[in-house]
Amino acid sequence: MRVWWSAVVGGAFYTRWSALVSLIVAGVFSVPSIGAPSGEGYLRGVVVAVLGWVVLALVIVPVAIAERRVRSAAGRAVLVLGALVTAAASRAAVNDAISGALFALPTGGSMITRGVTNLVTALALFSIVAVITTRHTARRRAARRLDEASARLTAARARSGLDAAAAHDDLVAVVAGLRSSREDLLAGDPDFDTVRAYADEVRAASHRLDARSRRRRTAPDTPVPRRPERVPGRERLVPPPWLTVGPLYAIACAPFAAAAGGPGVAAAGLAASVVVDALAGVLLRSGRRAPGAGRTSAVSPLVFGAVWVGAGLAMLGVTFALLPDIGSLGFVPVLAVPVVALLVSLCRDALHRARDEESRASAGVARIASDGAADEWAAAAPFRRATELLHGGVQGKCVVFAALVDERAPAASEVAAFRQATDAVFDEILAPPSADLIAARAVDALDALLRAWHAAVSITRVVDPSARAGLARTDVADTVVMIVTEGLVNAVKHSGARSATVAVAGVGDDGLRVRVESPGTLAPASRAGLGSAAARIFQEGDRVVLEADVALPPVPAIRPEAVAG
């Protein structure tokens, strides 16, 4: 009901697709009975039904325009459903007037029964089409947003890659400058003030490198490649969902069947439609399982047509068995059932395509962000390591050397020792990253991910001090990064958000809570299937929240005998 209601109030209930489908249904099997039951009578009914559809369509067009301009959801609901009830209730009278003007013949059947039949058919028909089109549109828009985010992330990643490639050259230049300054210092008579000035130069260099490691790499304005338009004729015929075609036709005909033969006839027709639909489904799916994902493959048009024409013939037999005197109207299911099956099949294929596009785009943007985070870490890690080594290594040695020269002139061996000690630090700065540095990547994993995402989403980071110890563990950091990635993908996909808040806090002594918040409204049609086994997604005020708890596995205790050994 939430999905249906969102389609009713979504501002696109009446579309060109609902117009096309309603024209086909009105002109094929929901036709009035005119004169004696015969083929000629059926053709008269088709002409009247199509002309009647045109008259009612002219009434609905202003409603379709108005529903897109009305801001209130309640107002749209009243407008849409009021127009639907009005059109369904007046259709029999409109058809009767057209039949009298063209053929001087009235349309047959009770106006009340026909009005109820039209209302049931219209409500089912327009609702199904509206749900399908709104979900399809939402998924296409989500895929478009994700493509845009991917373009921005890709551009940022390219720049980040250039930064990573240039990082070593930058460090070489910094180290060369510090070595040159050190040689100038040692070539003279070093004293406390000159050594302190050199230490200040080292500190300034470390601060510049630290700022370099934290600099956010923003992407330039990047044109987003236009999504390829759907090529007409590329639609696939896939088996309709189980028990949709036959029962849908039977429900639409139920008011007429009940009026003509009683409730028992209507119930028997519905039961027969279930059996016919099930048999058709078995025939279509026999040996046609697509590899992977459990999807059903496309069906040959000849097979599809043969199966559903056969189903229509079966329903023809049921119709004449239940209502022997129905006349030419009994032949309607031969056309109606295949037409309904074709419409449902094409709609299902459109939904599958839209879902595949959304899934592809979601996986793509997550992969690009993950790769970008790796690039961010690769670009920033050498600078962070250099900052730590300059601050704790070279500056520390400067302090010791300054204390020495403050008391007396240094010996040649002490100058050589200072040069050798600082050279060892400079060499370590330029050396490839060690295994320990790579293992310590977990500490920076979340920061690197958020910097990678910054090109697409402006992120506010809130990490509680109680969570820092947990984030330092590789297994926990990987889980947090996965959850944050899911939250940011959802933020872009479902609301097109360009800002988000990522918060990580401790929960007791053995867990973390991760929250990703972004402005937007979570559409009821999108609620199903969101989140993962570990994460939950919900609306909180005007923000969409993805929240997950991450357990902190206990750290294995070190056995005393292992220490002794």
C-alpha positions as CSV (number, residue, x, y, z in Angstrom):
1,M,0.0,0.0,0.0
2,R,2.9,2.4,0.7
3,V,4.2,1.8,-2.8
4,W,0.8,2.3,-4.4
5,W,0.1,5.4,-2.4
6,S,3.5,6.9,-3.3
7,A,2.5,6.3,-7.0
8,V,-0.8,8.0,-6.4
9,V,0.6,11.1,-4.8
10,G,3.9,11.2,-6.7
11,G,2.8,13.6,-9.4
12,A,3.0,11.2,-12.3
13,F,0.0,8.9,-12.0
14,Y,-1.3,9.7,-15.5
15,T,1.4,9.4,-18.1
16,R,1.7,8.5,-21.8
17,W,2.3,4.9,-20.8
18,S,-1.0,4.7,-18.9
19,A,-2.7,6.4,-21.8
20,L,-1.3,3.8,-24.3
21,V,-2.1,0.8,-22.1
22,S,-5.6,2.1,-21.3
23,L,-6.3,2.6,-25.0
24,I,-5.2,-0.9,-25.8
25,V,-7.3,-2.4,-23.0
26,A,-10.3,-0.2,-23.8
27,G,-10.2,-1.0,-27.5
28,V,-9.5,-4.8,-27.3
29,F,-11.4,-6.4,-24.5
30,S,-13.2,-3.7,-22.4
31,V,-15.7,-3.0,-25.2
32,P,-19.4,-2.4,-24.9
33,S,-22.0,-4.8,-26.3
34,I,-23.9,-3.3,-29.2
35,G,-26.8,-5.1,-30.9
36,A,-26.9,-8.8,-31.4
37,P,-23.8,-10.9,-30.3
38,S,-21.7,-11.2,-33.5
39,G,-18.4,-10.2,-35.0
40,E,-20.0,-7.1,-36.5
41,G,-21.3,-6.2,-33.0
42,Y,-17.8,-6.6,-31.5
43,L,-16.3,-4.3,-34.2
44,R,-19.0,-1.7,-33.4
45,G,-18.0,-2.0,-29.8
46,V,-14.3,-1.5,-30.6
47,V,-15.1,1.7,-32.6
48,V,-17.3,3.1,-29.8
49,A,-14.7,2.1,-27.1
50,V,-11.9,3.9,-28.9
51,L,-14.0,7.1,-29.5
52,G,-15.1,7.0,-25.9
53,W,-11.5,6.7,-24.8
54,V,-10.7,9.8,-26.7
55,V,-13.5,11.8,-25.0
56,L,-12.4,10.6,-21.6
57,A,-8.7,11.2,-22.4
58,L,-9.5,14.8,-23.2
59,V,-10.9,15.1,-19.7
60,I,-7.9,13.4,-18.1
61,V,-5.3,15.5,-19.9
62,P,-5.9,18.7,-17.7
63,V,-5.8,16.5,-14.6
64,A,-2.4,15.0,-15.7
65,I,-1.1,18.6,-16.1
66,A,-2.6,19.7,-12.8
67,E,-1.2,16.8,-10.8
68,R,2.3,17.9,-11.7
69,R,1.7,21.4,-10.4
70,V,-0.2,20.7,-7.2
71,R,2.2,20.8,-4.2
72,S,0.1,19.0,-1.6
73,A,0.2,15.2,-1.6
74,A,-3.4,15.1,-0.3
75,G,-4.5,17.5,-3.1
76,R,-2.8,15.2,-5.8
77,A,-4.5,12.2,-4.3
78,V,-8.0,13.8,-4.4
79,L,-7.3,15.0,-8.0
80,V,-6.0,11.7,-9.3
81,L,-8.5,9.4,-7.6
82,G,-11.4,11.8,-8.2
83,A,-10.7,11.9,-11.9
84,L,-10.3,8.1,-12.0
85,V,-13.7,7.5,-10.4
86,T,-15.4,10.1,-12.5
87,A,-14.0,8.7,-15.8
88,A,-14.9,5.1,-14.8
89,A,-18.4,5.9,-13.7
90,S,-19.2,8.0,-16.8
91,R,-17.6,5.7,-19.4
92,A,-20.7,3.6,-19.9
93,A,-22.9,6.7,-20.4
94,V,-20.3,8.2,-22.8
95,N,-20.2,4.9,-24.8
96,D,-23.9,4.7,-24.9
97,A,-24.2,8.2,-26.3
98,I,-21.6,7.6,-29.0
99,S,-23.3,4.3,-30.0
100,G,-26.6,6.0,-30.3
101,A,-25.1,8.8,-32.5
102,L,-23.2,6.4,-34.8
103,F,-25.4,3.3,-35.0
104,A,-28.7,4.4,-33.5
105,L,-28.3,1.4,-31.1
106,P,-27.9,1.5,-27.3
107,T,-25.2,-0.3,-25.5
108,G,-26.2,-3.5,-23.6
109,G,-25.9,-4.3,-20.0
110,S,-26.6,-2.7,-16.7
111,M,-25.1,0.8,-16.2
112,I,-24.3,-0.1,-12.6
113,T,-22.6,-3.4,-13.4
114,R,-20.6,-1.7,-16.2
115,G,-19.6,1.2,-14.0
116,V,-18.3,-1.2,-11.3
117,T,-16.4,-3.2,-14.0
118,N,-14.9,-0.1,-15.4
119,L,-13.9,1.2,-12.0
120,V,-12.2,-2.1,-11.0
121,T,-10.4,-2.3,-14.4
122,A,-9.3,1.3,-14.3
123,L,-8.1,1.2,-10.7
124,A,-6.1,-2.0,-11.3
125,L,-4.8,-0.9,-14.7
126,F,-3.7,2.7,-13.8
127,S,-2.3,1.6,-10.5
128,I,-0.1,-1.1,-12.0
129,V,1.2,1.2,-14.7
130,A,1.8,4.0,-12.2
131,V,3.7,1.8,-9.8
132,I,5.8,0.4,-12.6
133,T,6.6,3.8,-14.2
134,T,7.4,5.5,-10.9
135,R,9.7,2.7,-9.8
136,H,11.3,2.6,-13.2
137,T,11.8,6.4,-13.2
138,A,13.2,6.4,-9.7
139,R,15.7,3.7,-10.6
140,R,16.8,5.5,-13.8
141,R,17.2,8.8,-11.8
142,A,19.2,6.9,-9.2
143,A,21.5,5.4,-11.8
144,R,21.9,8.9,-13.3
145,R,22.9,10.4,-9.9
146,L,25.4,7.6,-9.4
147,D,26.8,8.1,-12.8
148,E,27.3,11.8,-12.0
149,A,29.0,10.9,-8.7
150,S,31.2,8.4,-10.5
151,A,32.3,11.1,-13.0
152,R,33.3,13.4,-10.2
153,L,35.0,10.7,-8.2
154,T,36.9,9.5,-11.3
155,A,38.2,13.0,-12.0
156,A,39.3,13.3,-8.4
157,R,40.9,10.0,-8.5
158,A,42.9,11.0,-11.6
159,R,44.2,14.0,-9.8
160,S,44.9,12.0,-6.7
161,G,46.9,9.6,-8.8
162,L,48.9,12.4,-10.2
163,D,49.6,13.6,-6.7
164,A,50.7,10.1,-5.6
165,A,53.0,9.9,-8.6
166,A,54.5,13.3,-7.7
167,A,54.8,12.6,-4.0
168,H,58.2,11.0,-4.2
169,D,59.6,13.9,-6.2
170,D,58.2,16.4,-3.7
171,L,59.8,14.6,-0.8
172,V,63.1,14.4,-2.7
173,A,63.0,18.2,-3.1
174,V,62.2,18.7,0.6
175,V,64.9,16.3,1.8
176,A,67.4,17.9,-0.6
177,G,66.6,21.3,0.8
178,L,67.0,20.2,4.4
179,R,70.3,18.4,3.7
180,S,71.6,21.5,1.9
181,S,70.7,23.7,4.9
182,R,72.2,21.2,7.3
183,E,75.5,21.3,5.3
184,D,75.5,25.1,5.5
185,L,75.0,24.8,9.2
186,L,77.8,22.3,9.7
187,A,80.2,24.2,7.4
188,G,80.3,27.1,9.8
189,D,80.7,27.2,13.6
190,P,77.3,25.7,14.8
191,D,76.0,27.2,18.0
192,F,72.7,27.0,19.9
193,D,71.0,29.7,17.8
194,T,72.0,28.3,14.4
195,V,71.0,24.8,15.3
196,R,67.7,26.0,16.7
197,A,67.1,28.0,13.4
198,Y,67.7,24.7,11.5
199,A,65.3,22.9,13.8
200,D,62.7,25.6,13.1
201,E,63.3,25.0,9.3
202,V,62.7,21.3,9.9
203,R,59.6,21.9,11.9
204,A,58.2,24.2,9.1
205,A,58.9,21.6,6.5
206,S,57.1,18.9,8.6
207,H,54.1,21.2,9.0
208,R,54.0,21.8,5.2
209,L,54.1,18.1,4.6
210,D,51.4,17.5,7.2
211,A,49.2,20.0,5.5
212,R,50.0,18.4,2.1
213,S,48.9,15.0,3.4
214,R,45.5,16.5,4.6
215,R,44.8,18.6,1.6
216,R,41.5,17.6,-0.1
217,R,41.9,16.9,-3.7
218,T,38.8,18.3,-5.4
219,A,37.9,17.4,-9.0
220,P,37.5,20.1,-11.7
221,D,34.0,20.5,-13.2
222,T,33.7,17.3,-15.3
223,P,31.0,16.8,-17.9
224,V,28.9,13.8,-17.1
225,P,28.6,11.4,-20.1
226,R,25.0,11.2,-21.2
227,R,23.3,7.9,-20.4
228,P,22.6,6.1,-23.7
229,E,19.0,6.3,-24.5
230,R,16.9,3.2,-24.8
231,V,17.0,1.8,-28.3
232,P,13.4,1.0,-29.5
233,G,13.0,-2.6,-30.4
234,R,15.5,-3.9,-27.8
235,E,12.9,-4.9,-25.3
236,R,12.9,-8.6,-24.3
237,L,9.8,-10.8,-23.9
238,V,10.2,-12.4,-20.4
239,P,7.7,-14.5,-18.6
240,P,5.3,-12.3,-16.6
241,P,5.3,-12.9,-12.8
242,W,3.3,-15.9,-11.7
243,L,-0.5,-15.5,-11.4
244,T,-0.7,-12.0,-12.9
245,V,-2.0,-12.2,-16.4
246,G,-4.9,-14.6,-16.0
247,P,-6.2,-13.4,-12.6
248,L,-5.9,-9.8,-13.7
249,Y,-8.1,-10.5,-16.7
250,A,-10.5,-12.5,-14.6
251,I,-10.8,-9.7,-11.9
252,A,-11.5,-7.1,-14.6
253,C,-14.3,-9.3,-15.9
254,A,-15.6,-10.3,-12.5
255,P,-18.4,-7.7,-12.2
256,F,-19.7,-8.6,-15.6
257,A,-19.5,-12.3,-14.9
258,A,-21.3,-11.9,-11.6
259,A,-24.1,-9.8,-13.2
260,A,-24.5,-12.3,-16.1
261,G,-24.2,-15.6,-14.2
262,G,-24.0,-14.9,-10.5
263,P,-21.1,-14.8,-7.9
264,G,-20.4,-18.5,-8.5
265,V,-19.6,-17.9,-12.2
266,A,-17.2,-15.1,-11.3
267,A,-15.5,-17.2,-8.7
268,A,-15.2,-20.2,-11.1
269,G,-13.7,-17.9,-13.7
270,L,-11.1,-16.6,-11.3
271,A,-10.2,-20.1,-10.3
272,A,-9.9,-21.2,-13.9
273,S,-7.7,-18.2,-14.7
274,V,-5.3,-19.2,-11.9
275,V,-4.9,-22.7,-13.4
276,V,-4.5,-21.4,-16.9
277,D,-1.9,-18.8,-15.8
278,A,0.1,-21.4,-13.8
279,L,0.2,-23.7,-16.9
280,A,1.3,-20.9,-19.1
281,G,4.0,-20.0,-16.6
282,V,5.3,-23.5,-16.5
283,L,5.5,-23.8,-20.3
284,L,7.3,-20.4,-20.6
285,R,9.9,-21.2,-17.9
286,S,10.7,-24.8,-19.0
287,G,14.4,-25.0,-19.6
288,R,14.8,-21.2,-19.8
289,R,16.7,-20.4,-16.7
290,A,19.3,-17.7,-17.3
291,P,22.7,-18.3,-15.8
292,G,23.4,-16.4,-12.6
293,A,21.2,-14.2,-10.4
294,G,18.2,-16.6,-10.7
295,R,16.7,-14.5,-13.5
296,T,14.5,-16.0,-16.2
297,S,15.8,-15.5,-19.6
298,A,14.0,-14.0,-22.6
299,V,11.5,-16.0,-24.5
300,S,11.2,-16.4,-28.2
301,P,8.4,-14.1,-29.6
302,L,6.9,-17.2,-31.3
303,V,6.9,-19.2,-28.2
304,F,5.6,-16.3,-26.1
305,G,2.7,-15.7,-28.6
306,A,1.8,-19.3,-28.9
307,V,1.6,-19.9,-25.2
308,W,-0.5,-16.9,-24.4
309,V,-2.8,-17.3,-27.4
310,G,-3.3,-20.9,-26.1
311,A,-4.1,-19.4,-22.7
312,G,-6.6,-17.1,-24.4
313,L,-8.2,-20.0,-26.1
314,A,-8.4,-21.9,-22.8
315,M,-10.1,-18.9,-21.2
316,L,-12.5,-18.8,-24.2
317,G,-13.5,-22.3,-23.5
318,V,-14.0,-21.5,-19.8
319,T,-16.1,-18.4,-20.8
320,F,-18.5,-20.4,-23.0
321,A,-18.6,-23.2,-20.5
322,L,-19.7,-20.8,-17.7
323,L,-21.8,-18.5,-19.9
324,P,-23.1,-20.4,-23.0
325,D,-25.2,-17.5,-24.3
326,I,-22.5,-14.8,-24.1
327,G,-22.2,-14.7,-27.9
328,S,-19.3,-12.9,-29.6
329,L,-18.0,-11.4,-26.3
330,G,-16.8,-14.9,-25.4
331,F,-14.0,-14.5,-28.0
332,V,-12.5,-11.4,-26.2
333,P,-10.0,-13.4,-24.2
334,V,-8.3,-14.7,-27.4
335,L,-7.0,-11.2,-27.9
336,A,-7.2,-9.8,-24.3
337,V,-5.1,-12.4,-22.6
338,P,-2.1,-12.2,-25.0
339,V,-2.3,-8.4,-24.9
340,V,-2.2,-8.3,-21.1
341,A,0.6,-10.8,-21.1
342,L,2.6,-8.6,-23.6
343,L,2.1,-5.5,-21.5
344,V,3.1,-7.1,-18.2
345,S,6.1,-8.8,-19.8
346,L,7.4,-5.5,-21.3
347,C,6.9,-3.8,-18.0
348,R,8.8,-6.5,-16.2
349,D,11.6,-6.3,-18.6
350,A,11.8,-2.5,-18.2
351,L,12.0,-2.9,-14.4
352,H,14.7,-5.5,-14.7
353,R,16.7,-3.2,-17.0
354,A,16.3,-0.3,-14.6
355,R,17.3,-2.4,-11.7
356,D,20.4,-3.7,-13.5
357,E,21.4,-0.2,-14.4
358,E,21.0,0.9,-10.7
359,S,22.9,-2.1,-9.4
360,R,25.7,-1.5,-12.0
361,A,26.0,2.1,-11.1
362,S,25.9,1.4,-7.4
363,A,28.7,-1.1,-7.7
364,G,30.6,1.2,-10.0
365,V,30.6,4.2,-7.7
366,A,31.5,2.1,-4.7
367,R,34.4,0.6,-6.5
368,I,35.6,3.9,-7.8
369,A,35.4,5.4,-4.2
370,S,37.3,2.4,-2.8
371,D,40.0,2.7,-5.4
372,G,40.1,6.4,-4.9
373,A,40.5,5.9,-1.1
374,A,43.5,3.6,-1.8
375,D,45.0,6.3,-4.0
376,E,44.3,8.9,-1.3
377,W,46.1,6.8,1.2
378,A,49.0,6.2,-1.2
379,A,49.3,9.9,-1.9
380,A,49.1,11.0,1.8
381,A,51.0,8.2,3.6
382,P,54.5,9.2,2.5
383,F,53.9,12.8,3.6
384,R,52.5,11.6,7.0
385,R,55.4,9.3,7.5
386,A,57.8,12.1,6.6
387,T,56.1,14.4,9.0
388,E,56.5,12.0,11.8
389,L,60.1,11.2,11.0
390,L,61.1,14.9,10.7
391,H,59.3,15.8,13.9
392,G,60.4,12.9,16.0
393,G,63.7,12.1,14.3
394,V,65.5,15.1,12.8
395,Q,64.1,17.6,15.3
396,G,64.9,15.3,18.2
397,K,68.5,15.0,17.0
398,C,68.6,18.8,16.6
399,V,67.6,19.2,20.3
400,V,70.5,17.0,21.4
401,F,73.0,18.6,19.1
402,A,71.9,22.1,20.2
403,A,72.4,21.2,23.8
404,L,75.9,20.0,22.9
405,V,77.0,23.0,21.0
406,D,75.6,25.3,23.7
407,E,78.3,24.0,26.0
408,R,81.2,23.7,23.7
409,A,82.4,23.4,20.1
410,P,81.5,20.0,18.7
411,A,84.2,17.6,17.8
412,A,84.6,16.4,14.2
413,S,83.3,13.0,15.3
414,E,80.2,14.6,16.8
415,V,79.5,16.6,13.7
416,A,79.9,13.4,11.6
417,A,77.5,11.5,14.0
418,F,74.9,14.3,13.6
419,R,75.2,14.2,9.8
420,Q,75.0,10.4,9.8
421,A,72.0,10.3,12.2
422,T,70.0,12.9,10.2
423,D,71.0,11.2,6.9
424,A,69.5,8.0,8.2
425,V,66.2,9.7,8.8
426,F,66.2,11.4,5.4
427,D,67.0,8.0,3.8
428,E,64.1,6.4,5.6
429,I,61.8,9.2,4.4
430,L,62.7,8.4,0.8
431,A,62.6,4.6,1.3
432,P,59.6,2.5,0.0
433,P,56.9,2.0,2.6
434,S,57.6,-0.8,5.1
435,A,55.3,-3.6,6.0
436,D,54.6,-1.9,9.3
437,L,53.4,1.2,7.5
438,I,51.2,-0.8,5.2
439,A,49.7,-2.7,8.2
440,A,49.0,0.7,9.9
441,R,46.8,1.7,7.0
442,A,43.7,0.8,9.1
443,V,44.2,4.0,11.1
444,D,43.8,6.1,8.0
445,A,41.3,4.0,6.1
446,L,38.2,6.0,7.1
447,D,39.9,9.3,6.5
448,A,41.1,8.2,3.1
449,L,37.7,7.1,2.1
450,L,36.0,10.3,3.2
451,R,38.7,12.4,1.3
452,A,38.0,10.3,-1.8
453,W,34.3,10.9,-1.5
454,H,34.7,14.6,-1.0
455,A,34.7,15.3,-4.7
456,A,31.1,14.0,-4.9
457,V,29.7,14.7,-1.4
458,S,30.7,17.3,1.2
459,I,31.2,15.2,4.4
460,T,31.2,16.2,8.0
461,R,33.2,13.7,10.0
462,V,32.4,13.1,13.7
463,V,34.5,10.4,15.4
464,D,34.0,10.0,19.1
465,P,37.3,9.5,21.1
466,S,35.9,6.3,22.4
467,A,35.8,4.9,18.9
468,R,39.5,5.6,18.0
469,A,40.9,2.5,19.5
470,G,38.4,0.3,17.6
471,L,39.1,2.1,14.3
472,A,42.8,1.3,14.7
473,R,42.1,-2.4,14.2
474,T,42.2,-3.5,10.6
475,D,39.2,-5.8,10.7
476,V,37.0,-3.2,12.4
477,A,38.2,-0.4,10.1
478,D,37.4,-2.5,7.0
479,T,33.8,-3.1,8.3
480,V,33.3,0.6,9.1
481,V,34.6,1.6,5.7
482,M,32.2,-0.9,4.0
483,I,29.2,0.5,6.0
484,V,30.1,4.1,5.3
485,T,30.5,3.3,1.6
486,E,27.0,1.8,1.6
487,G,25.6,4.8,3.4
488,L,27.2,7.3,1.0
489,V,26.1,5.3,-2.1
490,N,22.5,5.3,-0.7
491,A,22.7,9.0,0.0
492,V,23.7,9.7,-3.6
493,K,21.3,7.1,-5.1
494,H,18.1,7.9,-3.3
495,S,18.2,11.6,-2.6
496,G,21.0,13.0,-4.8
497,A,22.6,14.4,-1.7
498,R,25.7,16.5,-2.0
499,S,26.3,16.6,1.8
500,A,26.4,14.0,4.5
501,T,27.5,13.5,8.1
502,V,29.5,10.4,9.0
503,A,29.6,9.7,12.8
504,V,31.3,6.8,14.6
505,A,30.9,6.4,18.3
506,G,31.6,3.7,20.9
507,V,28.7,1.6,22.2
508,G,29.7,0.2,25.6
509,D,33.1,-1.6,25.7
510,D,32.6,-4.0,22.8
511,G,31.1,-2.1,19.9
512,L,30.9,0.9,17.6
513,R,27.9,2.6,16.1
514,V,28.2,4.0,12.6
515,R,25.7,6.6,11.2
516,V,25.6,8.1,7.8
517,E,23.1,11.0,7.6
518,S,22.1,13.0,4.5
519,P,19.3,15.4,3.6
520,G,16.5,13.8,1.6
521,T,13.3,11.8,1.8
522,L,13.2,8.1,1.5
523,A,10.5,7.2,-0.9
524,P,8.2,4.4,0.2
525,A,8.8,2.6,-3.1
526,S,12.5,2.5,-2.2
527,R,12.3,1.2,1.3
528,A,12.3,-2.4,0.5
529,G,15.7,-4.0,0.1
530,L,17.6,-1.0,1.4
531,G,20.5,-1.5,3.7
532,S,22.3,-4.8,4.4
533,A,22.2,-7.6,6.9
534,A,24.2,-5.4,9.3
535,A,22.8,-1.9,8.4
536,R,19.4,-0.4,8.7
537,I,18.1,2.6,6.8
538,F,15.3,4.9,8.0
539,Q,13.8,8.4,7.8
540,E,14.6,10.8,10.7
541,G,13.0,14.2,10.2
542,D,14.3,15.6,6.9
543,R,17.3,13.3,6.8
544,V,17.9,9.8,5.6
545,V,19.9,7.7,8.0
546,L,21.9,4.5,7.5
547,E,23.0,3.1,10.9
548,A,24.9,-0.1,11.8
549,D,26.5,-1.5,14.9
550,V,30.0,-3.1,14.6
551,A,31.1,-5.6,17.2
552,L,34.6,-5.4,18.6
553,P,36.0,-8.9,18.8
554,P,38.1,-9.4,21.9
555,V,41.8,-9.0,21.5
556,P,43.5,-12.5,22.0
557,A,45.3,-12.6,25.3
558,I,49.1,-13.4,25.2
559,R,49.9,-16.6,27.0
560,P,52.6,-16.3,29.7
561,E,54.4,-19.3,28.3
562,A,54.6,-17.5,24.9
563,V,56.2,-14.5,26.5
564,A,58.6,-16.7,28.4
565,G,59.5,-18.5,25.2
